Amino acid sequence: MTITRQNTLRWALCVLALLALMAGAATGAKASTGGASGPTAATSAGGELAFSPFRYAGASWYGGPSMWGRTTACGKVLRPGTLGVAHKTLPCGTTVKFVYHGHALVTQVIDRGPYVKGRAWDFTKAASEALGLEGVGRVRYAVALSYARP
């Protein structure tokens, strides 16, 4: 009798799992993309802001007491709490979303750089702390679609 109950329970669990899979497909649930992602949205002052698919790039941070008070290439004054990133080619003010080790940050390009091979982003001290980036790392990023290049 216990073997019959175990078999019945197994079949019932299989049927429930199959129904759950079919319900997910019927509601349009998306399959895992293995890290790739489609456009994402973040709230901005003007409503929703859409982002390009995420990419990966090398990043580091810059700043510190010796640089505080200096003006960046985009006209911002660098202070301990300044959130922003440096990028070589994106226009000043470009909004970018970053993800690193479970932390996310949406900020803007405020400076030029980095000028070290293998790095695409330089975070201000405050931005690197918000992401938990110490030193050099590889970050995921998505550029706001209004600035993204084809």
N, C-alpha and C positions, 0 to 999 in steps of 0.2 A: 504494500500500500504506500509506503513512503517513497519508493522509486516512482510510482505513478504520479504522486504529488509533485515530486521534483521535476519530472518531465513536463507536467502540466504548467508548473511555474516557469520553467525555461521557455516553453512555447509562448506563454502569455507575455513574458518580457521581450521576446523577439518580436511579437506582434506590436507591442507598445512602441518599441524602438522604430519599427518600420512605419508606424503611424506618425511618429514624431518627425521622422525624415520627410515623409510625404507632406506633412503640414508645413514644414519649413520651406519646401520647394513651392508649395501652393501660395505662400505669402510672399514669395520673391526674395527669400533670404539669400544673401550672397555668400559664395564659397570663400574660403580663406585664400588670400593672394600671395602668401609667402613673404610678406613684408612690403610688397608694392601696394600702392593705394591710389584711389581716384581722387578727384578734387575734394577738399575738405572745406569746412566753413568755420569761421570764427566771428563773433559779434564785434562790430565796430560801431563808432558813433553814428554812421549812416545806415546801419542795418547789418546784413550778412556780408561777409567778405569771403570770396572763394579763393582757394589756393590750388596751385599746380600739384601734380603727383609728387610724393616725397622722393628725394634723392639723397645720396650720401656724400659727405665731403669732410676733409680734415679741417680741424679748427683749433684755435688756441685763444688765449686771452691777453689783453694788454692793458696798460694803465698803471695805477699805483700812485703814491704820493708825488713822485717826481713829475707826473703828467697832469695832475689835477690843476684845474684853472686854465689849461691850454685850450685853444679853439680847434675843433676838428675840421677836416676838409669840407664838411657840409655846414659849418657854422655853429655847431653846438659847443657849449663849454663843457669840458670833461670834468665831472665831479665824482665823488665816491659812489653816489647813488644813480648815476647816469646809466640808463638802459639803452643799449644799442649795439650795432655790429659794424665792422669795417668789411667792405668788399671792394675788389678792384674795379669792377665794371658796372654793377647795378646803380641806377640813379639814386641820388640822395633822397631819402624819404620812402624808399621802397619797403613795403611791409613784408616780413618773412616770418614763417613759423618754424621753430626748431624743436626737436625732440631728442633727448639724451638721457639714457638710463631711467626712463619712466617720468622724467620731468619735461614739461612743455613750456615754451615761451614764444610769445608773438611780440616782435619788436621791429624797429626800422633801421635801415642803413644810415649811419651818421658819419662815416669816415671812410677813407680809402685804405686798402691793404687787404690781407697781409702780403708781405713780400718775401715769404719763405716758401720754398718749393714744397709742394704737397699739401698746402693749406689754402682753403678758399675763404675762410671766415676768421676774423679776429673779434672776440667778444669783449665788451667792456668788463671791468671787474664785477660790477653789479649783475650784468647779464650772465657771466660765467657762474657766479654764485647761485643765481636763480635756477640754472640748469644743473648745478652740481659738477661742472666741468673744472677739474683741477689740472692745470698744465695743458697738455695736448690731447685731443681725442678725435673720434670720428662721430659726426652728428648727422641726424636726418634733418632735412630742411625742405620747405615748400615755399615758393614765391607766390605772392598775391597775384591772381590771374590778370589783374589790370596792368601788371608789370612784366609778367612772364613772357619769355621769348618762345617762338614756335620751335 
